[in-house]
Amino acid sequence: MDTKHADSFDERDVVVDAGCVRAVLGELVLTFLFVFTGVAAAMAAGVPELQGAAMPMATLAGVALAQALAAGVLVTAGFHVSGGHLNPAVTVALLARGHITAFRAVLYVAAQLLASSLACILLRYLSGGQATPVPVHTLGAGIGPMQGLVMEVILTFSLLFVVYATIIDPRTTVPGYGPMLTGLIVGANTIAGGNFSGASMNPARSFGPALATGVWTNHWVYWVGPLVGGPLAGFVYETVFMVTKTHEPLLGWDF
């Protein structure tokens, strides 16, 4: 029997299910709060004067902690409303594997981009006119676009692999804890890739700062990387690791 997830629907939702509207509004609010927290933390940490300069590890860890907590808590808070995507890469990955329809996916992505833009524009206003009020995702010194692209593919693959293993797979051994574990991998990946590609893993997270500042240098990396890595993780997990349970597992070593 197929299970209908919180983030899935059929065509009838468009006409009769107010849950679709609530879900899209949920993505708008949740993504706004996530981007606001993540970008504000990066602003508080301070942007290196030289573009592409490495952020001190302690500072990067602080930003990663803020993003990990925000992602874990907000995905948990909104999971029953919209599935708690907060990220076009998550939405597209689930669309590619049939867990969400194209109609709702388009609405989700539009809401995510709008929310990120509003959050960053508001932060620019609240920053009081600083020269560089909103940090934009940039490649690290000596990192080329293709290197950054590969980094973003791998980091987003890691993120979606965790989503599938802890949330999507009905065999998960940590039911209910998937959103928090997703937050942890966001934090870990931020530390691992922050000084290389910026560790976006989220086109919406990159789009808002770029729009607010008008800086679009290598912005395509933060779309292509996540939108390749996410669906690739879904394909690999469902093809190789997700199986249909055909019998009850044996308990212990009794035969």
C-alpha atoms as an extended CHARMM CRD file, in Angstrom:
* protein
*
       255  EXT
         1         1  MET       CA              0.0000000000        0.0000000000        0.0000000000  PROA      1               0.0000000000
         2         2  ASP       CA              1.3750000000        3.3810000000       -0.9530000000  PROA      2               0.0000000000
         3         3  THR       CA              1.8910000000        5.9000000000        1.8230000000  PROA      3               0.0000000000
         4         4  LYS       CA              0.8680000000        9.4820000000        1.2300000000  PROA      4               0.0000000000
         5         5  HSD       CA              3.4650000000       11.7730000000        2.7890000000  PROA      5               0.0000000000
         6         6  ALA       CA              2.8270000000       15.2490000000        4.1500000000  PROA      6               0.0000000000
         7         7  ASP       CA              4.4970000000       16.7280000000        1.0820000000  PROA      7               0.0000000000
         8         8  SER       CA              2.6080000000       14.7200000000       -1.5390000000  PROA      8               0.0000000000
         9         9  PHE       CA             -0.7640000000       15.2770000000       -3.1400000000  PROA      9               0.0000000000
        10        10  ASP       CA             -2.8120000000       14.4610000000       -6.2070000000  PROA      10              0.0000000000
        11        11  GLU       CA             -4.4940000000       16.7670000000       -8.6900000000  PROA      11              0.0000000000
        12        12  ARG       CA             -7.6000000000       17.0420000000       -6.5260000000  PROA      12              0.0000000000
        13        13  ASP       CA             -5.5670000000       19.0680000000       -4.0090000000  PROA      13              0.0000000000
        14        14  VAL       CA             -5.5070000000       21.9530000000       -6.4580000000  PROA      14              0.0000000000
        15        15  VAL       CA             -9.2750000000       22.2980000000       -6.3010000000  PROA      15              0.0000000000
        16        16  VAL       CA            -10.5170000000       21.0230000000       -2.9710000000  PROA      16              0.0000000000
        17        17  ASP       CA             -7.6290000000       20.6770000000       -0.5140000000  PROA      17              0.0000000000
        18        18  ALA       CA             -6.7880000000       23.7670000000        1.4810000000  PROA      18              0.0000000000
        19        19  GLY       CA             -3.8030000000       21.7960000000        2.7650000000  PROA      19              0.0000000000
        20        20  CYS       CA             -1.9770000000       22.6330000000       -0.4470000000  PROA      20              0.0000000000
        21        21  VAL       CA             -2.3100000000       26.3450000000        0.2890000000  PROA      21              0.0000000000
        22        22  ARG       CA             -1.2050000000       25.8320000000        3.8860000000  PROA      22              0.0000000000
        23        23  ALA       CA              1.7830000000       23.8070000000        2.7160000000  PROA      23              0.0000000000
        24        24  VAL       CA              2.9640000000       26.5140000000        0.3050000000  PROA      24              0.0000000000
        25        25  LEU       CA              2.5200000000       29.1820000000        2.9800000000  PROA      25              0.0000000000
        26        26  GLY       CA              4.3980000000       26.9090000000        5.3430000000  PROA      26              0.0000000000
        27        27  GLU       CA              7.3360000000       26.7470000000        2.9490000000  PROA      27              0.0000000000
        28        28  LEU       CA              7.2480000000       30.5370000000        2.6740000000  PROA      28              0.0000000000
        29        29  VAL       CA              7.3980000000       31.0750000000        6.4390000000  PROA      29              0.0000000000
        30        30  LEU       CA              9.8430000000       28.2670000000        7.1970000000  PROA      30              0.0000000000
        31        31  THR       CA             12.2810000000       29.2230000000        4.4410000000  PROA      31              0.0000000000
        32        32  PHE       CA             12.1170000000       32.8850000000        5.4750000000  PROA      32              0.0000000000
        33        33  LEU       CA             13.0460000000       31.9760000000        9.0540000000  PROA      33              0.0000000000
        34        34  PHE       CA             15.8040000000       29.5900000000        7.9640000000  PROA      34              0.0000000000
        35        35  VAL       CA             17.4550000000       32.0660000000        5.5970000000  PROA      35              0.0000000000
        36        36  PHE       CA             17.0130000000       34.9550000000        8.0320000000  PROA      36              0.0000000000
        37        37  THR       CA             18.7650000000       32.9890000000       10.7900000000  PROA      37              0.0000000000
        38        38  GLY       CA             21.5360000000       31.6290000000        8.5680000000  PROA      38              0.0000000000
        39        39  VAL       CA             22.3520000000       34.9110000000        6.8720000000  PROA      39              0.0000000000
        40        40  ALA       CA             22.0970000000       36.8920000000       10.1060000000  PROA      40              0.0000000000
        41        41  ALA       CA             24.5470000000       34.4700000000       11.7370000000  PROA      41              0.0000000000
        42        42  ALA       CA             26.9750000000       34.9360000000        8.8470000000  PROA      42              0.0000000000
        43        43  MET       CA             26.6000000000       38.7160000000        9.1270000000  PROA      43              0.0000000000
        44        44  ALA       CA             27.2540000000       38.5990000000       12.8680000000  PROA      44              0.0000000000
        45        45  ALA       CA             30.3500000000       36.4650000000       12.2680000000  PROA      45              0.0000000000
        46        46  GLY       CA             31.7430000000       39.0790000000        9.9060000000  PROA      46              0.0000000000
        47        47  VAL       CA             32.5700000000       38.8050000000        6.2310000000  PROA      47              0.0000000000
        48        48  PRO       CA             36.2830000000       38.5250000000        5.2770000000  PROA      48              0.0000000000
        49        49  GLU       CA             37.4890000000       41.7890000000        3.7580000000  PROA      49              0.0000000000
        50        50  LEU       CA             39.0540000000       39.9450000000        0.8310000000  PROA      50              0.0000000000
        51        51  GLN       CA             36.4450000000       38.1420000000       -1.2840000000  PROA      51              0.0000000000
        52        52  GLY       CA             37.0420000000       34.4100000000       -1.1910000000  PROA      52              0.0000000000
        53        53  ALA       CA             39.2770000000       34.5820000000        1.8680000000  PROA      53              0.0000000000
        54        54  ALA       CA             38.9360000000       31.6920000000        4.2820000000  PROA      54              0.0000000000
        55        55  MET       CA             36.8050000000       32.2080000000        7.3640000000  PROA      55              0.0000000000
        56        56  PRO       CA             38.5110000000       31.2090000000       10.6410000000  PROA      56              0.0000000000
        57        57  MET       CA             37.4250000000       27.7270000000       11.6650000000  PROA      57              0.0000000000
        58        58  ALA       CA             35.9390000000       28.8730000000       14.9670000000  PROA      58              0.0000000000
        59        59  THR       CA             33.8670000000       31.5060000000       13.1750000000  PROA      59              0.0000000000
        60        60  LEU       CA             32.7930000000       29.0330000000       10.5110000000  PROA      60              0.0000000000
        61        61  ALA       CA             31.7910000000       26.5590000000       13.2070000000  PROA      61              0.0000000000
        62        62  GLY       CA             29.5800000000       29.2000000000       14.8040000000  PROA      62              0.0000000000
        63        63  VAL       CA             27.7970000000       29.8650000000       11.5140000000  PROA      63              0.0000000000
        64        64  ALA       CA             27.4590000000       26.1160000000       10.9220000000  PROA      64              0.0000000000
        65        65  LEU       CA             25.9420000000       25.6280000000       14.3680000000  PROA      65              0.0000000000
        66        66  ALA       CA             23.3580000000       28.3330000000       13.7140000000  PROA      66              0.0000000000
        67        67  GLN       CA             22.3960000000       26.7870000000       10.3790000000  PROA      67              0.0000000000
        68        68  ALA       CA             22.2820000000       23.2670000000       11.8170000000  PROA      68              0.0000000000
        69        69  LEU       CA             19.9890000000       24.3060000000       14.6630000000  PROA      69              0.0000000000
        70        70  ALA       CA             17.7750000000       26.3940000000       12.3880000000  PROA      70              0.0000000000
        71        71  ALA       CA             17.4530000000       23.6300000000        9.7970000000  PROA      71              0.0000000000
        72        72  GLY       CA             16.7730000000       20.8800000000       12.3180000000  PROA      72              0.0000000000
        73        73  VAL       CA             14.2220000000       22.8050000000       14.3480000000  PROA      73              0.0000000000
        74        74  LEU       CA             12.3950000000       24.3880000000       11.4150000000  PROA      74              0.0000000000
        75        75  VAL       CA             12.1730000000       21.1740000000        9.3880000000  PROA      75              0.0000000000
        76        76  THR       CA             10.7820000000       19.4760000000       12.4820000000  PROA      76              0.0000000000
        77        77  ALA       CA              8.3260000000       22.3210000000       13.0730000000  PROA      77              0.0000000000
        78        78  GLY       CA              7.0260000000       22.2960000000        9.5140000000  PROA      78              0.0000000000
        79        79  PHE       CA              7.2700000000       18.6370000000        8.5990000000  PROA      79              0.0000000000
        80        80  HSD       CA              3.5900000000       17.9500000000        9.2230000000  PROA      80              0.0000000000
        81        81  VAL       CA              2.5660000000       21.0560000000        7.2610000000  PROA      81              0.0000000000
        82        82  SER       CA              4.6280000000       20.9500000000        4.0720000000  PROA      82              0.0000000000
        83        83  GLY       CA              7.2710000000       18.2900000000        4.5480000000  PROA      83              0.0000000000
        84        84  GLY       CA              9.7090000000       21.0120000000        5.6240000000  PROA      84              0.0000000000
        85        85  HSD       CA             11.6850000000       21.2540000000        2.3960000000  PROA      85              0.0000000000
        86        86  LEU       CA             13.1220000000       24.8030000000        2.8090000000  PROA      86              0.0000000000
        87        87  ASN       CA             15.2720000000       24.0760000000       -0.2270000000  PROA      87              0.0000000000
        88        88  PRO       CA             14.6030000000       23.7690000000       -3.9850000000  PROA      88              0.0000000000
        89        89  ALA       CA             17.1540000000       20.9500000000       -4.1560000000  PROA      89              0.0000000000
        90        90  VAL       CA             15.0440000000       18.8910000000       -1.7430000000  PROA      90              0.0000000000
        91        91  THR       CA             11.8580000000       19.7060000000       -3.6500000000  PROA      91              0.0000000000
        92        92  VAL       CA             13.3580000000       18.8280000000       -7.0460000000  PROA      92              0.0000000000
        93        93  ALA       CA             14.9120000000       15.6210000000       -5.6920000000  PROA      93              0.0000000000
        94        94  LEU       CA             11.5330000000       14.4700000000       -4.3550000000  PROA      94              0.0000000000
        95        95  LEU       CA              9.8510000000       15.5260000000       -7.6070000000  PROA      95              0.0000000000
        96        96  ALA       CA             12.3350000000       13.4830000000       -9.6240000000  PROA      96              0.0000000000
        97        97  ARG       CA             11.4400000000       10.3560000000       -7.6230000000  PROA      97              0.0000000000
        98        98  GLY       CA              7.6780000000       10.9260000000       -7.6930000000  PROA      98              0.0000000000
        99        99  HSD       CA              7.1780000000       11.9780000000       -4.0630000000  PROA      99              0.0000000000
       100       100  ILE       CA              5.6300000000       15.3250000000       -5.0310000000  PROA      100             0.0000000000
       101       101  THR       CA              3.8400000000       16.5250000000       -8.1590000000  PROA      101             0.0000000000
       102       102  ALA       CA              5.2330000000       19.1170000000      -10.5490000000  PROA      102             0.0000000000
       103       103  PHE       CA              2.4450000000       21.5660000000       -9.6810000000  PROA      103             0.0000000000
       104       104  ARG       CA              3.2320000000       21.6200000000       -5.9880000000  PROA      104             0.0000000000
       105       105  ALA       CA              6.9760000000       21.5650000000       -6.6460000000  PROA      105             0.0000000000
       106       106  VAL       CA              6.7040000000       24.7690000000       -8.6970000000  PROA      106             0.0000000000
       107       107  LEU       CA              4.7130000000       26.4430000000       -5.9260000000  PROA      107             0.0000000000
       108       108  TYR       CA              7.2080000000       25.3060000000       -3.3010000000  PROA      108             0.0000000000
       109       109  VAL       CA             10.2320000000       26.6170000000       -5.2190000000  PROA      109             0.0000000000
       110       110  ALA       CA              8.5260000000       29.9420000000       -5.8900000000  PROA      110             0.0000000000
       111       111  ALA       CA              7.6960000000       30.2890000000       -2.1890000000  PROA      111             0.0000000000
       112       112  GLN       CA             11.2500000000       29.3720000000       -1.1780000000  PROA      112             0.0000000000
       113       113  LEU       CA             12.8200000000       31.9400000000       -3.5090000000  PROA      113             0.0000000000
       114       114  LEU       CA             10.3860000000       34.6590000000       -2.4470000000  PROA      114             0.0000000000
       115       115  ALA       CA             11.0120000000       33.9080000000        1.2310000000  PROA      115             0.0000000000
       116       116  SER       CA             14.7860000000       34.0220000000        0.8170000000  PROA      116             0.0000000000
       117       117  SER       CA             14.5880000000       37.3040000000       -1.0720000000  PROA      117             0.0000000000
       118       118  LEU       CA             12.3690000000       38.9130000000        1.5690000000  PROA      118             0.0000000000
       119       119  ALA       CA             14.6090000000       37.7110000000        4.3960000000  PROA      119             0.0000000000
       120       120  CYS       CA             17.7680000000       39.1210000000        2.8050000000  PROA      120             0.0000000000
       121       121  ILE       CA             16.1830000000       42.4100000000        1.7960000000  PROA      121             0.0000000000
       122       122  LEU       CA             14.9450000000       42.8390000000        5.3580000000  PROA      122             0.0000000000
       123       123  LEU       CA             18.3900000000       41.9940000000        6.7460000000  PROA      123             0.0000000000
       124       124  ARG       CA             19.9470000000       44.5670000000        4.4520000000  PROA      124             0.0000000000
       125       125  TYR       CA             17.5590000000       47.1600000000        5.8740000000  PROA      125             0.0000000000
       126       126  LEU       CA             18.1740000000       46.0470000000        9.4550000000  PROA      126             0.0000000000
       127       127  SER       CA             21.9500000000       46.1500000000        8.9840000000  PROA      127             0.0000000000
       128       128  GLY       CA             21.8330000000       49.9400000000        8.7740000000  PROA      128             0.0000000000
       129       129  GLY       CA             23.5080000000       50.3800000000        5.4150000000  PROA      129             0.0000000000
       130       130  GLN       CA             26.7490000000       48.4680000000        5.9400000000  PROA      130             0.0000000000
       131       131  ALA       CA             28.9940000000       48.2720000000        2.8870000000  PROA      131             0.0000000000
       132       132  THR       CA             28.5350000000       44.4860000000        2.6330000000  PROA      132             0.0000000000
       133       133  PRO       CA             25.4570000000       43.8010000000        4.7410000000  PROA      133             0.0000000000
       134       134  VAL       CA             24.4730000000       40.4410000000        3.3030000000  PROA      134             0.0000000000
       135       135  PRO       CA             27.1790000000       37.8050000000        2.6940000000  PROA      135             0.0000000000
       136       136  VAL       CA             26.9110000000       36.2280000000       -0.7470000000  PROA      136             0.0000000000
       137       137  HSD       CA             28.0180000000       32.6710000000       -1.4350000000  PROA      137             0.0000000000
       138       138  THR       CA             31.3550000000       32.8540000000       -3.2170000000  PROA      138             0.0000000000
       139       139  LEU       CA             34.0690000000       30.3940000000       -4.1750000000  PROA      139             0.0000000000
       140       140  GLY       CA             37.1260000000       30.2560000000       -1.9730000000  PROA      140             0.0000000000
       141       141  ALA       CA             40.4800000000       31.6330000000       -3.0760000000  PROA      141             0.0000000000
       142       142  GLY       CA             41.9740000000       29.3490000000       -5.7200000000  PROA      142             0.0000000000
       143       143  ILE       CA             38.7060000000       27.4410000000       -6.2030000000  PROA      143             0.0000000000
       144       144  GLY       CA             37.4470000000       27.4410000000       -9.7930000000  PROA      144             0.0000000000
       145       145  PRO       CA             33.8030000000       27.1810000000      -10.8540000000  PROA      145             0.0000000000
       146       146  MET       CA             34.0700000000       23.4970000000      -11.7670000000  PROA      146             0.0000000000
       147       147  GLN       CA             35.7350000000       22.6700000000       -8.4500000000  PROA      147             0.0000000000
       148       148  GLY       CA             33.0230000000       24.5560000000       -6.6150000000  PROA      148             0.0000000000
       149       149  LEU       CA             30.3910000000       22.7730000000       -8.6840000000  PROA      149             0.0000000000
       150       150  VAL       CA             31.7190000000       19.3410000000       -7.7290000000  PROA      150             0.0000000000
       151       151  MET       CA             31.8490000000       20.3870000000       -4.0700000000  PROA      151             0.0000000000
       152       152  GLU       CA             28.2060000000       21.5160000000       -4.1690000000  PROA      152             0.0000000000
       153       153  VAL       CA             27.1430000000       18.2890000000       -5.8920000000  PROA      153             0.0000000000
       154       154  ILE       CA             28.8000000000       16.1800000000       -3.1920000000  PROA      154             0.0000000000
       155       155  LEU       CA             27.5320000000       18.2470000000       -0.2600000000  PROA      155             0.0000000000
       156       156  THR       CA             23.9670000000       18.2320000000       -1.5800000000  PROA      156             0.0000000000
       157       157  PHE       CA             24.1910000000       14.5180000000       -2.3390000000  PROA      157             0.0000000000
       158       158  SER       CA             25.1470000000       14.0200000000        1.3050000000  PROA      158             0.0000000000
       159       159  LEU       CA             22.2070000000       16.1220000000        2.4870000000  PROA      159             0.0000000000
       160       160  LEU       CA             19.6110000000       14.2960000000        0.3850000000  PROA      160             0.0000000000
       161       161  PHE       CA             21.0810000000       10.9010000000        1.1960000000  PROA      161             0.0000000000
       162       162  VAL       CA             20.4280000000       11.6420000000        4.8650000000  PROA      162             0.0000000000
       163       163  VAL       CA             16.9020000000       12.8580000000        4.0540000000  PROA      163             0.0000000000
       164       164  TYR       CA             16.1490000000        9.6020000000        2.2610000000  PROA      164             0.0000000000
       165       165  ALA       CA             17.7690000000        7.3870000000        4.8850000000  PROA      165             0.0000000000
       166       166  THR       CA             16.1850000000        9.0280000000        7.9270000000  PROA      166             0.0000000000
       167       167  ILE       CA             12.8620000000       10.3770000000        6.6230000000  PROA      167             0.0000000000
       168       168  ILE       CA             11.7600000000        8.8670000000        3.3060000000  PROA      168             0.0000000000
       169       169  ASP       CA             12.7900000000        5.2470000000        3.8180000000  PROA      169             0.0000000000
       170       170  PRO       CA             10.0040000000        3.4750000000        5.7780000000  PROA      170             0.0000000000
       171       171  ARG       CA             12.6490000000        1.1690000000        7.2630000000  PROA      171             0.0000000000
       172       172  THR       CA             14.3940000000        4.0360000000        9.0700000000  PROA      172             0.0000000000
       173       173  THR       CA             15.5170000000        3.1470000000       12.5700000000  PROA      173             0.0000000000
       174       174  VAL       CA             15.1470000000        6.7420000000       13.7970000000  PROA      174             0.0000000000
       175       175  PRO       CA             11.5120000000        7.6540000000       13.0800000000  PROA      175             0.0000000000
       176       176  GLY       CA             10.7930000000       11.1940000000       14.1610000000  PROA      176             0.0000000000
       177       177  TYR       CA             14.4420000000       12.1890000000       14.4150000000  PROA      177             0.0000000000
       178       178  GLY       CA             15.1000000000       12.5890000000       10.6990000000  PROA      178             0.0000000000
       179       179  PRO       CA             14.6180000000       16.3840000000       10.5800000000  PROA      179             0.0000000000
       180       180  MET       CA             17.0590000000       16.9490000000       13.4400000000  PROA      180             0.0000000000
       181       181  LEU       CA             19.6080000000       14.6190000000       11.8290000000  PROA      181             0.0000000000
       182       182  THR       CA             19.1540000000       16.5520000000        8.5990000000  PROA      182             0.0000000000
       183       183  GLY       CA             20.0730000000       19.6970000000       10.5010000000  PROA      183             0.0000000000
       184       184  LEU       CA             23.2420000000       18.0220000000       11.7550000000  PROA      184             0.0000000000
       185       185  ILE       CA             24.4100000000       17.1470000000        8.2450000000  PROA      185             0.0000000000
       186       186  VAL       CA             23.7380000000       20.7310000000        7.1670000000  PROA      186             0.0000000000
       187       187  GLY       CA             26.0360000000       21.9030000000        9.9520000000  PROA      187             0.0000000000
       188       188  ALA       CA             28.7210000000       19.3370000000        9.1970000000  PROA      188             0.0000000000
       189       189  ASN       CA             28.6930000000       20.1620000000        5.4890000000  PROA      189             0.0000000000
       190       190  THR       CA             28.8910000000       23.8830000000        6.2480000000  PROA      190             0.0000000000
       191       191  ILE       CA             32.0960000000       23.2980000000        8.1960000000  PROA      191             0.0000000000
       192       192  ALA       CA             33.4850000000       20.9330000000        5.5590000000  PROA      192             0.0000000000
       193       193  GLY       CA             32.7450000000       23.0640000000        2.5050000000  PROA      193             0.0000000000
       194       194  GLY       CA             32.2960000000       26.6030000000        3.7690000000  PROA      194             0.0000000000
       195       195  ASN       CA             35.7750000000       27.7760000000        2.8320000000  PROA      195             0.0000000000
       196       196  PHE       CA             35.7250000000       25.9900000000       -0.5260000000  PROA      196             0.0000000000
       197       197  SER       CA             32.3770000000       26.6730000000       -2.1970000000  PROA      197             0.0000000000
       198       198  GLY       CA             30.4170000000       28.3620000000        0.5770000000  PROA      198             0.0000000000
       199       199  ALA       CA             28.5340000000       25.0960000000        1.2220000000  PROA      199             0.0000000000
       200       200  SER       CA             25.1960000000       26.3660000000       -0.0390000000  PROA      200             0.0000000000
       201       201  MET       CA             23.4260000000       23.0630000000       -0.8090000000  PROA      201             0.0000000000
       202       202  ASN       CA             20.3620000000       25.2620000000       -1.3080000000  PROA      202             0.0000000000
       203       203  PRO       CA             19.6620000000       27.4660000000       -4.3500000000  PROA      203             0.0000000000
       204       204  ALA       CA             17.1990000000       29.5690000000       -2.3410000000  PROA      204             0.0000000000
       205       205  ARG       CA             19.8080000000       30.2220000000        0.3610000000  PROA      205             0.0000000000
       206       206  SER       CA             22.1310000000       31.5700000000       -2.3460000000  PROA      206             0.0000000000
       207       207  PHE       CA             19.4650000000       33.3900000000       -4.3550000000  PROA      207             0.0000000000
       208       208  GLY       CA             18.2980000000       35.7830000000       -1.6360000000  PROA      208             0.0000000000
       209       209  PRO       CA             21.7170000000       37.2870000000       -0.8330000000  PROA      209             0.0000000000
       210       210  ALA       CA             22.5600000000       37.5940000000       -4.5430000000  PROA      210             0.0000000000
       211       211  LEU       CA             19.3050000000       39.4380000000       -5.2170000000  PROA      211             0.0000000000
       212       212  ALA       CA             19.6840000000       41.7140000000       -2.2020000000  PROA      212             0.0000000000
       213       213  THR       CA             23.2310000000       42.7210000000       -3.1270000000  PROA      213             0.0000000000
       214       214  GLY       CA             23.1950000000       42.4050000000       -6.9220000000  PROA      214             0.0000000000
       215       215  VAL       CA             26.2580000000       40.1280000000       -6.8220000000  PROA      215             0.0000000000
       216       216  TRP       CA             25.7420000000       37.1670000000       -9.1580000000  PROA      216             0.0000000000
       217       217  THR       CA             29.3380000000       35.9850000000       -9.6670000000  PROA      217             0.0000000000
       218       218  ASN       CA             29.3580000000       32.2160000000      -10.3160000000  PROA      218             0.0000000000
       219       219  HSD       CA             25.7750000000       32.0870000000       -9.0670000000  PROA      219             0.0000000000
       220       220  TRP       CA             24.9920000000       29.2760000000      -11.4940000000  PROA      220             0.0000000000
       221       221  VAL       CA             27.2040000000       26.9590000000       -9.4040000000  PROA      221             0.0000000000
       222       222  TYR       CA             24.7000000000       27.2030000000       -6.5460000000  PROA      222             0.0000000000
       223       223  TRP       CA             21.8630000000       26.0800000000       -8.7880000000  PROA      223             0.0000000000
       224       224  VAL       CA             23.4700000000       23.4190000000      -10.9370000000  PROA      224             0.0000000000
       225       225  GLY       CA             25.3730000000       21.7510000000       -8.0880000000  PROA      225             0.0000000000
       226       226  PRO       CA             22.4350000000       21.2330000000       -5.7080000000  PROA      226             0.0000000000
       227       227  LEU       CA             19.9880000000       20.3970000000       -8.4990000000  PROA      227             0.0000000000
       228       228  VAL       CA             22.3250000000       17.6520000000       -9.7190000000  PROA      228             0.0000000000
       229       229  GLY       CA             23.4420000000       16.3380000000       -6.3430000000  PROA      229             0.0000000000
       230       230  GLY       CA             19.9640000000       16.1540000000       -4.8180000000  PROA      230             0.0000000000
       231       231  PRO       CA             18.1930000000       14.0770000000       -7.4860000000  PROA      231             0.0000000000
       232       232  LEU       CA             21.3280000000       11.9340000000       -7.8790000000  PROA      232             0.0000000000
       233       233  ALA       CA             21.1700000000       11.0310000000       -4.1840000000  PROA      233             0.0000000000
       234       234  GLY       CA             17.4970000000       10.1340000000       -4.5250000000  PROA      234             0.0000000000
       235       235  PHE       CA             18.2060000000        7.9180000000       -7.5150000000  PROA      235             0.0000000000
       236       236  VAL       CA             21.1140000000        6.1510000000       -5.8240000000  PROA      236             0.0000000000
       237       237  TYR       CA             19.2870000000        5.5950000000       -2.5390000000  PROA      237             0.0000000000
       238       238  GLU       CA             16.0440000000        4.3360000000       -4.0410000000  PROA      238             0.0000000000
       239       239  THR       CA             17.8420000000        2.1670000000       -6.5970000000  PROA      239             0.0000000000
       240       240  VAL       CA             20.4700000000        0.6190000000       -4.3490000000  PROA      240             0.0000000000
       241       241  PHE       CA             19.4540000000        0.9520000000       -0.7180000000  PROA      241             0.0000000000
       242       242  MET       CA             15.6760000000        1.1560000000       -0.4850000000  PROA      242             0.0000000000
       243       243  VAL       CA             14.0640000000       -2.2820000000       -0.5100000000  PROA      243             0.0000000000
       244       244  THR       CA             10.5220000000       -3.5410000000       -0.0380000000  PROA      244             0.0000000000
       245       245  LYS       CA             10.1740000000       -5.5240000000        3.1610000000  PROA      245             0.0000000000
       246       246  THR       CA              8.8830000000       -8.9870000000        2.2990000000  PROA      246             0.0000000000
       247       247  HSD       CA              9.1840000000      -10.6330000000        5.7200000000  PROA      247             0.0000000000
       248       248  GLU       CA              9.6500000000       -9.8060000000        9.3570000000  PROA      248             0.0000000000
       249       249  PRO       CA             13.3420000000       -9.6620000000       10.3420000000  PROA      249             0.0000000000
       250       250  LEU       CA             14.6560000000      -12.2520000000       12.7690000000  PROA      250             0.0000000000
       251       251  LEU       CA             15.1600000000      -11.0090000000       16.3300000000  PROA      251             0.0000000000
       252       252  GLY       CA             18.6650000000      -11.4690000000       17.6410000000  PROA      252             0.0000000000
       253       253  TRP       CA             20.3950000000      -14.6330000000       16.5430000000  PROA      253             0.0000000000
       254       254  ASP       CA             17.5010000000      -17.0420000000       17.0930000000  PROA      254             0.0000000000
       255       255  PHE       CA             16.6220000000      -19.2810000000       14.1390000000  PROA      255             0.0000000000
